[in-house]
């Protein structure tokens, strides 16, 4: 028999799948153990993160915008905006540009935004962030239509201020909680959010 025989390939695939399942179960059990231990022992007082001042639902919009910009700091000269084609069901992100789809000026879809000679990207501003948080396109369409702004986290010097880890699959919740718990043990600020689809999460 050679290593390319189907029975051996099938067995190798089965073993890999079992190992992945065991790793997921290990992480789930470790997260549960940490929960149990934290319930038994009085929690140590945690210092307030220096990057996140207290902001609540009743805080002024300017405070909410300020903390959002501090947490998700990236390039300020350009940002991506979400688009969706209801006919094809496709969606994605493209740089926000004041010339987008302007007849005779915008070359989409034949010309990529990054190569367009008429690009006029919209910089990040407090108004852009507030429009994103409200979900209203007050930047390009005077409040009409949904508005989801993204961020380009990689700065010009090849550094970034934050990282995002994507969790999917059946065990996304326990995997993400284990990741957050590890971050907290190491003193790394981390926050968990549900993904748009509801079938995963981002830390």
N, CA and C of each residue as an Amber inpcrd file, in Angstrom:
protein
   609
   0.8430000  -1.1980000   0.0000000   0.0000000   0.0000000   0.0000000
   0.8750000   1.2440000   0.0000000   0.4130000   2.2840000  -0.6930000
   1.1150000   3.5680000  -0.7020000   0.3460000   4.5610000   0.1340000
   1.0040000   5.6930000   0.4200000   0.3470000   6.7360000   1.2400000
  -0.7970000   7.3800000   0.5090000  -0.9400000   7.0840000  -0.7980000
  -2.0150000   7.7110000  -1.5600000  -3.2590000   6.8290000  -1.6310000
  -3.2200000   5.6320000  -0.9600000  -4.3820000   4.7370000  -1.0090000
  -5.5720000   5.4040000  -0.3340000  -6.7760000   5.3000000  -0.9160000
  -7.9840000   5.9440000  -0.3370000  -8.2490000   5.5880000   1.1070000
  -8.1080000   4.2780000   1.5420000  -8.3950000   3.9850000   2.9600000
  -7.5110000   4.7760000   3.9220000  -6.2240000   4.9280000   3.5650000
  -5.3260000   5.6830000   4.4400000  -5.6930000   7.1660000   4.4650000
  -6.0520000   7.7170000   3.3040000  -6.4670000   9.1280000   3.2600000
  -7.7170000   9.3380000   4.1030000  -8.6680000   8.4030000   3.9990000
  -9.9120000   8.5130000   4.7820000  -9.6120000   8.4640000   6.2710000
  -8.7170000   7.5470000   6.6710000  -8.3740000   7.4340000   8.0860000
  -7.6650000   8.6850000   8.5760000  -6.7650000   9.2450000   7.7500000
  -6.0630000  10.4670000   8.1370000  -7.0440000  11.6170000   8.3150000
  -8.0080000  11.7350000   7.3920000  -9.0190000  12.7930000   7.4970000
  -9.8500000  12.6200000   8.7480000 -10.2060000  11.3400000   9.0610000
 -11.0000000  11.0870000  10.2600000 -10.2190000  11.4520000  11.5210000
  -8.9450000  11.1050000  11.5440000  -8.1150000  11.4250000  12.7180000
  -7.9830000  12.9290000  12.8890000  -7.7610000  13.6540000  11.7640000
  -7.6690000  15.1190000  11.8570000  -8.9600000  15.7160000  12.4020000
 -10.1080000  15.2100000  11.9080000 -11.4000000  15.7140000  12.3740000
 -11.5830000  15.4530000  13.8620000 -11.1630000  14.2620000  14.3220000
 -11.2890000  13.9300000  15.7450000 -10.3980000  14.8340000  16.5970000
  -9.1770000  15.0800000  16.1150000  -8.2730000  15.9630000  16.8570000
  -8.8320000  17.3760000  16.9640000  -9.4220000  17.8760000  15.8500000
 -10.0250000  19.2120000  15.8840000 -11.1860000  19.2520000  16.8700000
 -12.0030000  18.1790000  16.8860000 -13.1340000  18.1190000  17.8180000
 -12.6350000  18.0840000  19.2580000 -11.5720000  17.3190000  19.5130000
 -11.0030000  17.2680000  20.8650000 -10.4510000  18.6160000  21.3080000
  -9.8230000  19.3430000  20.3720000  -9.2780000  20.6640000  20.7050000
 -10.4080000  21.6320000  21.0530000 -11.4980000  21.5800000  20.2660000
 -12.6500000  22.4500000  20.5660000 -13.2360000  22.1190000  21.9280000
 -13.3410000  20.8160000  22.2330000 -13.8870000  20.3980000  23.5200000
 -12.9670000  20.8270000  24.6640000 -11.6380000  20.7240000  24.4510000
 -10.6790000  21.1660000  25.4750000 -10.8610000  22.6410000  25.7800000
 -10.9940000  23.4730000  24.7250000 -11.1720000  24.9050000  24.9240000
 -12.4820000  25.2060000  25.6300000 -13.5470000  24.4430000  25.2640000
 -14.8410000  24.6580000  25.9180000 -14.7560000  24.3310000  27.4020000
 -14.1090000  23.2060000  27.7240000 -13.9930000  22.8000000  29.1190000
 -13.1190000  23.7650000  29.9170000 -12.0530000  24.2690000  29.3040000
 -11.2070000  25.2420000  29.9900000 -11.9830000  26.5220000  30.2890000
 -12.8010000  26.9620000  29.3130000 -13.6060000  28.1680000  29.5260000
 -14.6060000  27.9400000  30.6520000 -15.2430000  26.7430000  30.6950000
 -16.2050000  26.4260000  31.7530000 -15.5110000  26.3610000  33.1070000
 -14.3100000  25.7710000  33.1390000 -13.5560000  25.6920000  34.3860000
 -13.2420000  27.0790000  34.9190000 -12.8580000  27.9860000  34.0130000
 -12.5850000  29.3630000  34.4510000 -13.8440000  30.0220000  35.0110000
 -14.9980000  29.7330000  34.3870000 -16.2580000  30.2900000  34.9010000
 -16.5360000  29.7840000  36.3160000 -16.3620000  28.4620000  36.5140000
 -16.6260000  27.8670000  37.8280000 -15.6870000  28.4470000  38.8780000
 -14.4050000  28.5380000  38.5370000 -13.4300000  29.0610000  39.4920000
 -13.6770000  30.5240000  39.8130000 -14.1160000  31.3030000  38.8180000
 -14.3820000  32.7170000  39.0820000 -15.6270000  32.8930000  39.9480000
 -16.5770000  31.9330000  39.8710000 -17.7720000  32.0020000  40.7200000
 -17.4410000  31.6460000  42.1650000 -16.4600000  30.7410000  42.3550000
 -16.0840000  30.3300000  43.7120000 -15.2810000  31.3910000  44.4280000
 -14.4090000  32.0640000  43.6990000 -13.5200000  33.0360000  44.3220000
 -14.0350000  34.4440000  44.0650000 -13.9600000  35.3310000  45.0590000
 -14.3950000  36.7100000  44.8190000 -13.5200000  37.3420000  43.7470000
 -14.1470000  37.9850000  42.7790000 -13.3550000  38.5660000  41.6910000
 -12.4730000  39.7010000  42.1850000 -11.2750000  39.7390000  41.6310000
 -10.3720000  40.8370000  41.9670000 -10.8480000  42.1010000  41.2670000
 -10.7280000  43.2530000  41.9360000 -11.1450000  44.4920000  41.2760000
 -10.3120000  44.7390000  40.0230000 -11.0060000  44.9860000  38.9260000
 -10.3280000  45.2280000  37.6590000 -10.2110000  46.7330000  37.4170000
  -9.0230000  47.2050000  37.0930000  -8.8950000  48.6320000  36.7790000
  -9.6150000  48.9600000  35.4890000 -10.1570000  50.1470000  35.4270000
 -10.8270000  50.5700000  34.2030000  -9.8030000  50.6800000  33.0880000
 -10.1010000  50.1100000  31.9140000  -9.1520000  50.2110000  30.8040000
  -8.8640000  51.6590000  30.4600000  -7.6080000  51.9750000  30.2340000
  -7.2510000  53.3560000  29.9370000  -7.7980000  53.8040000  28.5930000
  -8.1060000  52.8320000  27.7080000  -8.5580000  53.2060000  26.3790000
 -10.0600000  53.4120000  26.3170000 -10.8050000  53.0410000  27.3640000
 -12.2650000  53.0600000  27.2700000 -12.8990000  53.8010000  28.4330000
 -13.1080000  55.1050000  28.3140000 -13.8290000  55.8240000  29.3660000
 -15.2680000  55.3280000  29.4310000 -15.9180000  55.5640000  30.5660000
 -17.2870000  55.0940000  30.7450000 -18.2360000  55.8570000  29.8310000
 -18.8820000  55.0960000  28.9590000 -19.8880000  55.6600000  28.0620000
 -21.1180000  54.7830000  28.1670000 -22.2850000  55.4080000  28.3190000
 -23.5250000  54.6460000  28.4470000 -24.5300000  55.1460000  27.4200000
 -25.7030000  54.5490000  27.4390000 -26.7350000  54.8830000  26.4630000
 -27.1090000  56.3640000  26.5090000 -27.0620000  56.9520000  27.7060000
 -27.4610000  58.3470000  27.8410000 -26.3440000  59.3480000  27.5980000
 -25.1490000  58.8520000  27.2820000 -24.0220000  59.7620000  27.0310000
 -24.2540000  60.5680000  25.7610000 -23.6740000  61.7730000  25.6850000
 -23.8040000  62.5770000  24.4650000 -23.2160000  61.8420000  23.2640000
 -23.7550000  62.1250000  22.0890000 -23.2900000  61.4810000  20.8590000
 -21.7930000  61.7030000  20.6560000 -21.3010000  62.8870000  21.0250000
 -19.8790000  63.1930000  20.8340000 -18.9940000  62.2440000  21.6370000
 -19.4320000  61.8470000  22.8510000 -18.6580000  60.9150000  23.6690000
 -18.6330000  59.5290000  23.0390000 -19.7760000  59.1230000  22.4850000
 -19.8540000  57.8030000  21.8440000 -18.9730000  57.7600000  20.5980000
 -18.9910000  58.8270000  19.8440000 -18.1540000  58.8970000  18.6410000
 -16.6860000  58.8640000  19.0300000 -16.3280000  59.5940000  20.0960000
 -14.9280000  59.6770000  20.5160000 -14.3950000  58.3150000  20.9410000
 -15.1670000  57.5570000  21.7320000 -14.6800000  56.2510000  22.1800000
 -14.6090000  55.2790000  21.0060000 -15.5610000  55.3770000  20.0910000
 -15.5520000  54.4960000  18.9190000 -14.3080000  54.7530000  18.0730000
 -13.9880000  56.0240000  17.8720000 -12.8090000  56.3600000  17.0710000
 -11.5210000  55.9240000  17.7580000 -11.5230000  55.9520000  19.0900000
 -10.3220000  55.5390000  19.8150000 -10.1430000  54.0180000  19.7610000
 -11.2510000  53.2900000  19.8740000 -11.1850000  51.8310000  19.8520000
 -10.8500000  51.2990000  18.4630000 -11.4310000  51.8910000  17.4320000
 -11.2700000  51.3870000  16.0700000 -10.4850000  52.3840000  15.2260000
  -9.3220000  52.7670000  15.7320000  -8.4930000  53.7530000  15.0390000
  -7.7710000  53.0950000  13.8720000  -7.8700000  53.7260000  12.7090000
  -7.1860000  53.2500000  11.5170000  -6.8320000  54.4380000  10.6510000
  -6.7520000  54.2020000   9.3560000  -6.4660000  55.3120000   8.4480000
  -7.5880000  56.3420000   8.5270000  -7.2260000  57.6040000   8.4620000
  -8.2270000  58.6720000   8.5430000  -8.4670000  59.3450000   7.1940000
  -7.6360000  59.0090000   6.1880000  -7.7850000  59.6480000   4.8800000
  -8.8050000  58.9450000   4.0010000  -9.2060000  57.7340000   4.3820000
 -10.1360000  56.9520000   3.5710000 -10.7580000  55.8730000   4.4540000
 -11.9690000  55.4570000   4.1040000 -12.6070000  54.3510000   4.8120000
 -13.4720000  53.5810000   3.8130000 -13.6980000  52.2970000   4.0620000
 -14.5710000  51.5350000   3.1740000 -16.0250000  51.6420000   3.6200000
 -16.9280000  51.5190000   2.6860000 -18.3520000  51.5380000   2.9970000
 -18.9800000  50.2740000   2.4010000 -19.9300000  49.7040000   3.1010000
 -20.5520000  48.4490000   2.6610000 -21.5470000  48.7020000   1.5330000
 -21.4930000  47.8110000   0.5470000 -22.4550000  47.8590000  -0.5440000
 -23.1430000  46.5000000  -0.6490000 -24.3250000  46.5160000  -1.2200000
 -25.0840000  45.2810000  -1.3830000 -25.8710000  45.3580000  -2.6740000
 -25.7990000  44.3030000  -3.4720000 -26.5540000  44.2200000  -4.7200000
 -27.7270000  43.2720000  -4.5010000 -28.9650000  43.8100000  -4.3690000
 -30.1060000  42.9440000  -4.0720000 -30.4240000  41.9550000  -5.1930000
 -30.0540000  42.3120000  -6.4230000 -30.3510000  41.4110000  -7.5440000
 -29.4680000  40.1710000  -7.5120000 -28.1760000  40.3760000  -7.3010000
 -27.2510000  39.2400000  -7.3050000 -27.0660000  38.6280000  -5.9250000
 -27.4390000  39.3840000  -4.8730000 -27.2270000  38.9050000  -3.5160000
 -25.8020000  39.1000000  -3.0320000 -24.9560000  39.7200000  -3.8630000
 -23.5670000  39.9470000  -3.4880000 -23.4430000  41.1920000  -2.6140000
 -22.4030000  41.2180000  -1.7780000 -22.1430000  42.3860000  -0.9410000
 -20.6480000  42.4590000  -0.6810000 -20.1940000  43.6120000  -0.2200000
 -18.7840000  43.7910000   0.0680000 -18.5220000  45.2060000   0.5280000
 -17.2700000  45.6120000   0.4830000 -16.8670000  46.9520000   0.8970000
 -16.0300000  47.5960000  -0.2030000 -16.1930000  48.8850000  -0.3690000
 -15.4080000  49.6540000  -1.3320000 -15.0870000  51.0120000  -0.7150000
 -13.9760000  51.6410000  -1.1260000 -13.6380000  52.9520000  -0.5630000
 -14.7520000  53.9680000  -0.8040000 -15.1080000  54.7200000   0.2360000
 -16.1310000  55.7500000   0.0980000 -15.5680000  56.9080000  -0.7260000
 -16.2460000  57.2400000  -1.8000000 -15.7470000  58.2540000  -2.7400000
 -16.8900000  59.1680000  -3.1450000 -16.6310000  60.4680000  -3.1830000
 -17.6840000  61.4150000  -3.5650000 -18.0430000  61.2800000  -5.0340000
 -17.1510000  60.6720000  -5.8250000 -17.4150000  60.5180000  -7.2590000
 -17.9990000  59.1580000  -7.6250000 -18.3240000  58.3530000  -6.6140000
 -18.8230000  57.0120000  -6.9030000 -20.0950000  57.0620000  -7.7570000
 -20.0700000  56.3500000  -8.8790000 -21.1700000  56.2100000  -9.8320000
 -21.5720000  57.5170000 -10.5010000 -20.7410000  58.5610000 -10.3940000
 -21.0260000  59.8040000 -11.1160000 -20.7350000  59.5610000 -12.5910000
 -21.7600000  59.7480000 -13.4290000 -21.6440000  59.4600000 -14.8600000
 -20.5290000  60.2920000 -15.4980000 -19.6820000  59.6060000 -16.2430000
 -18.5920000  60.2770000 -16.9270000 -17.3680000  60.5170000 -16.0590000
 -17.4700000  60.2310000 -14.7600000 -16.3570000  60.4510000 -13.8310000
 -15.9030000  59.1230000 -13.2190000 -16.8580000  58.3540000 -12.7180000
 -16.5620000  57.0730000 -12.0750000 -16.4340000  55.9870000 -13.1340000
 -15.3550000  55.2290000 -13.0590000 -15.1170000  54.1860000 -14.0470000
 -15.5430000  52.8010000 -13.6000000 -16.2110000  52.6890000 -12.4450000
 -16.6550000  51.3790000 -11.9780000 -17.7020000  50.8000000 -12.9260000
 -17.7350000  49.4980000 -13.1100000 -16.8940000  48.4790000 -12.4920000
 -15.6420000  48.1350000 -13.3020000 -15.4550000  48.7950000 -14.4390000
 -14.2860000  48.4740000 -15.2720000 -12.9690000  48.9120000 -14.6150000
 -12.9970000  50.0170000 -13.8710000 -11.7930000  50.5530000 -13.2360000
 -11.8940000  50.3630000 -11.7240000 -10.8830000  49.7610000 -11.1340000
 -10.8690000  49.5770000  -9.6840000 -10.6650000  50.9260000  -8.9860000
 -11.2810000  51.0710000  -7.8160000 -11.2230000  52.3430000  -7.0800000
  -9.7830000  52.7950000  -6.8340000  -8.9060000  51.8600000  -6.4680000
  -7.5260000  52.2140000  -6.1700000  -6.7400000  52.6900000  -7.3730000
  -7.2420000  52.3840000  -8.5800000  -6.5550000  52.7700000  -9.8120000
  -7.2610000  53.9010000 -10.5550000  -8.3580000  54.3970000 -10.0030000
  -9.1570000  55.4140000 -10.6870000  -8.4590000  56.7810000 -10.6420000
  -8.3300000  57.4540000 -11.7850000  -7.6880000  58.7750000 -11.7840000
  -8.5840000  59.8630000 -11.1950000  -9.8870000  59.5480000 -11.0310000
 -10.8390000  60.5340000 -10.5180000 -11.2570000  60.2480000  -9.0730000
 -10.4680000  59.4380000  -8.3920000 -10.8380000  59.0970000  -7.0180000
 -10.8220000  60.3330000  -6.1350000 -11.8370000  60.4330000  -5.3010000
 -11.9420000  61.5260000  -4.3360000 -12.4980000  60.9220000  -3.0500000
 -11.6150000  60.2120000  -2.3400000 -12.0400000  59.4640000  -1.1690000
 -12.4860000  60.4000000  -0.0530000 -13.4860000  59.9520000   0.6740000
 -14.0340000  60.7250000   1.7900000 -13.2230000  60.4060000   3.0450000
 -12.6710000  61.4050000   3.7280000 -11.8960000  61.1150000   4.9540000
 -12.8130000  60.7650000   6.1250000 -12.2380000  60.0980000   7.1090000
 -12.9860000  59.7600000   8.3230000 -13.1880000  61.0290000   9.1380000
 -14.4020000  61.2380000   9.6040000 -14.7320000  62.4010000  10.4330000
 -15.7150000  61.9580000  11.5090000 -15.9710000  62.8370000  12.4610000
 -16.9660000  62.5260000  13.4860000 -18.3340000  62.3030000  12.8510000
 -18.6270000  63.0440000  11.7880000 -19.9170000  62.8870000  11.1020000
 -20.0390000  61.5030000  10.4670000 -18.9310000  61.0070000   9.9040000
 -18.9340000  59.6650000   9.3110000 -19.2060000  58.6110000  10.3770000
 -18.5370000  58.7220000  11.5210000 -18.7170000  57.7440000  12.5940000
 -20.1380000  57.8010000  13.1480000 -20.6780000  59.0060000  13.3220000
 -22.0520000  59.1110000  13.8230000 -23.0370000  58.5100000  12.8320000
 -22.8040000  58.7340000  11.5350000 -23.6760000  58.1430000  10.5110000
 -23.6060000  56.6180000  10.5860000 -22.4170000  56.0860000  10.8010000
 -22.2550000  54.6310000  10.9270000 -23.0210000  54.1070000  12.1410000
 -22.8610000  54.7760000  13.2970000 -23.5230000  54.3270000  14.5150000
 -25.0410000  54.4230000  14.4060000 -25.5300000  55.4100000  13.6660000
 -26.9770000  55.5570000  13.4620000 -27.4790000  54.6810000  12.3200000
 -26.5660000  54.2300000  11.4470000 -26.9650000  53.4150000  10.3060000
 -27.6480000  54.2110000   9.2210000 -27.4170000  55.5080000   9.1890000
 -28.0620000  56.3850000   8.2020000 -27.0040000  57.0530000   7.3480000
 -27.2020000  57.0170000   6.0370000 -26.2170000  57.6090000   5.1260000
 -26.4210000  59.1160000   5.0420000 -25.8750000  59.8070000   6.0410000
 -25.9400000  61.2730000   6.0410000 -24.7420000  61.8750000   5.3180000
 -23.8460000  61.0230000   4.8640000 -22.6190000  61.5010000   4.2410000
 -22.8040000  61.7090000   2.7460000 -23.4470000  60.7290000   2.0820000
 -23.5660000  60.8060000   0.6280000 -24.9880000  61.0370000   0.1440000
 -25.9910000  60.6190000   0.9370000 -27.3540000  60.6520000   0.4250000
 -28.3380000  61.3500000   1.3530000 -27.8590000  62.2580000   2.1410000
 -28.7150000  63.0850000   3.0060000 -29.6650000  62.2580000   3.8620000
 -29.1640000  61.1870000   4.4420000 -29.9720000  60.4040000   5.3740000
 -30.7230000  59.2660000   4.7350000 -30.6830000  59.1280000   3.4140000
 -31.4140000  58.0430000   2.7590000 -30.5160000  56.8120000   2.6650000
 -31.0710000  55.6560000   2.9850000 -30.3510000  54.4040000   2.8230000
 -29.5060000  54.0250000   4.0230000 -29.2070000  52.7240000   4.1080000
 -28.3670000  52.2180000   5.1930000 -26.9230000  52.6760000   4.9920000
 -26.1870000  52.7210000   6.0920000 -24.8040000  53.1660000   6.0200000
 -23.9760000  52.3480000   7.0000000 -23.0420000  51.5760000   6.4720000
 -22.1320000  50.7940000   7.3050000 -20.7110000  51.1270000   6.8730000
 -19.9910000  51.8060000   7.7360000 -18.6030000  52.1720000   7.4480000
 -17.6800000  51.1030000   8.0180000 -16.6130000  50.8340000   7.3080000
 -15.5830000  49.9360000   7.7940000 -14.3630000  50.7380000   8.1860000
 -13.2510000  50.0710000   8.3230000 -12.0060000  50.7510000   8.6900000
 -10.8540000  50.0370000   8.0040000  -9.8730000  50.8080000   7.5860000
  -8.6150000  50.2460000   7.1040000  -7.6250000  50.3330000   8.2620000
  -7.4250000  49.2370000   9.0120000  -6.6230000  49.3230000  10.2390000
  -5.1200000  49.4480000  10.0180000  -4.6230000  49.0250000   8.8510000
  -3.1790000  49.0800000   8.6250000  -2.7650000  50.5010000   8.2700000
  -1.8900000  51.0820000   9.1060000  -1.4540000  52.4590000   8.9250000
  -0.2920000  52.5220000   7.9400000   0.1110000  53.7250000   7.5690000
   1.1490000  53.9060000   6.5550000   2.5030000  53.3450000   6.9820000
   2.7430000  53.2550000   8.2930000   4.0200000  52.7070000   8.7640000
   3.9280000  51.2060000   9.0430000   2.8890000  50.5610000   8.4960000
   2.6810000  49.1140000   8.6290000   2.4290000  48.6790000  10.0700000
   1.8650000  49.5630000  10.8750000   1.4370000  49.1920000  12.2230000
  -0.0880000  49.2940000  12.2760000  -0.6620000  48.7710000  13.3610000
  -2.1080000  48.9080000  13.5500000  -2.3950000  49.0650000  15.0350000
  -3.5770000  49.5720000  15.3350000  -3.9520000  49.8570000  16.7190000
  -4.8090000  48.7540000  17.3330000  -5.4130000  47.9030000  16.4910000
  -6.2500000  46.8400000  17.0210000  -6.2520000  45.6650000  16.0470000
  -6.6350000  44.5080000  16.5610000  -6.7560000  43.2900000  15.7620000
  -8.1620000  42.7450000  15.9210000  -8.6360000  42.0340000  14.9220000
  -9.9420000  41.3880000  14.9810000  -9.7620000  39.9070000  14.6760000
 -10.3560000  39.0730000  15.5100000 -10.3310000  37.6270000  15.2930000
 -11.7610000  37.1730000  15.0190000 -11.9290000  36.4090000  13.9360000
 -13.2530000  35.9650000  13.4780000 -13.4910000  34.5310000  13.9180000
 -14.6290000  34.2610000  14.5510000 -14.9880000  32.9140000  14.9960000
 -16.2580000  32.4690000  14.2900000 -16.1880000  31.3010000  13.6550000
 -17.3410000  30.7330000  12.9580000 -17.4760000  29.2670000  13.3400000
 -18.5040000  28.6190000  12.7990000 -18.7130000  27.1910000  13.0600000
 -19.5680000  26.9570000  14.2850000 -19.8560000  25.6860000  14.5360000
 -20.7770000  25.3290000  15.6190000 -20.2740000  25.7590000  16.9890000
 -18.9670000  25.7260000  17.1930000 -18.4300000  26.0270000  18.5210000
 -17.9170000  27.4640000  18.6290000 -18.3930000  28.3610000  17.7400000
 -17.8400000  29.7190000  17.7260000 -17.9760000  30.3970000  19.0830000
 -19.1110000  30.1880000  19.7610000 -19.3580000  30.8970000  21.0200000
 -18.3670000  30.4850000  22.1030000 -18.2060000  29.1770000  22.3080000
 -17.2720000  28.7220000  23.3480000 -15.8300000  29.0490000  22.9600000
 -15.5170000  28.9520000  21.6640000 -14.1630000  29.2930000  21.2160000
 -13.8650000  30.7720000  21.4830000 -14.8260000  31.6310000  21.1560000
 -14.6280000  33.0680000  21.3460000 -14.5080000  33.4120000  22.8260000
 -15.3390000  32.7800000  23.6640000 -15.2710000  33.0440000  25.1020000
 -13.9300000  32.5900000  25.6790000 -13.4220000  31.4570000  25.1890000
 -12.1140000  30.9940000  25.6550000 -11.0210000  31.9730000  25.2380000
 -11.1470000  32.5060000  24.0360000 -10.1600000  33.4780000  23.5420000
 -10.1940000  34.7470000  24.3890000 -11.4130000  35.2480000  24.6790000
 -11.5570000  36.4540000  25.4970000 -10.9860000  36.2180000  26.9000000
 -11.2780000  35.0470000  27.4690000 -10.7570000  34.7350000  28.8060000
  -9.2360000  34.7320000  28.8070000  -8.6400000  34.1820000  27.7590000
  -7.1710000  34.1640000  27.6660000  -6.6240000  35.5800000  27.5480000
  -7.2870000  36.4080000  26.7360000  -6.8630000  37.8080000  26.6090000
  -6.8740000  38.4960000  27.9620000  -7.9290000  38.2680000  28.7350000
  -8.0420000  38.9230000  30.0350000  -6.9750000  38.4330000  30.9970000
  -6.6570000  37.1290000  30.9250000  -5.5890000  36.5980000  31.7740000
  -4.2540000  37.2690000  31.4480000  -4.0590000  37.6080000  30.1780000
  -2.8000000  38.2180000  29.7420000  -2.8360000  39.7440000  29.8120000
  -3.9660000  40.3110000  30.2650000  -4.0730000  41.7610000  30.3730000
  -4.2710000  42.4630000  29.0420000  -4.7980000  41.7320000  28.0520000
  -5.0510000  42.3210000  26.7330000  -6.5220000  42.7050000  26.6510000
  -6.8410000  43.9910000  26.4530000  -8.2490000  44.3830000  26.3480000
  -8.9170000  43.6800000  25.1630000 -10.0990000  43.1070000  25.4090000
 -10.8160000  42.4000000  24.3500000 -12.3130000  42.5570000  24.5450000
 -13.0360000  42.6450000  23.4460000 -14.4950000  42.7470000  23.4810000
 -15.0620000  41.7970000  22.4400000 -16.2230000  41.2180000  22.7230000
 -16.8510000  40.2440000  21.8380000 -18.1380000  40.8110000  21.2650000
 -18.3170000  40.6400000  19.9540000 -19.5660000  41.0560000  19.3170000
 -20.0650000  39.9360000  18.4190000 -21.3840000  39.9010000  18.2140000
 -21.9970000  38.9310000  17.3080000 -21.7870000  39.4020000  15.8830000
 -21.5590000  38.4830000  14.9720000 -21.3610000  38.8690000  13.5710000
 -22.6960000  39.2320000  12.9410000 -22.6530000  39.8460000  11.7700000
 -23.8660000  40.2980000  11.0770000 -24.8350000  39.1510000  10.8330000
 -24.2880000  37.9880000  10.4800000 -25.1380000  36.8310000  10.1730000
 -25.7630000  36.2200000  11.4250000 -25.1740000  36.4910000  12.5960000
 -25.6470000  35.8780000  13.8190000 -25.1000000  34.4790000  14.0350000
 -24.2930000  34.0000000  13.0990000 -23.7670000  32.6400000  13.1590000
 -22.2900000  32.6120000  13.5300000 -21.7980000  33.6700000  14.1110000
 -20.3950000  33.7400000  14.4820000 -20.1590000  34.9540000  15.3470000
 -18.8910000  35.2220000  15.6190000 -18.5640000  36.3680000  16.4430000
 -17.2070000  36.9150000  16.1130000 -16.9590000  38.1410000  16.5690000
 -15.6720000  38.8160000  16.3700000 -15.1550000  39.2750000  17.7250000
 -13.8760000  39.0580000  17.9790000 -13.2300000  39.5870000  19.1860000
 -12.2540000  40.6520000  18.7400000
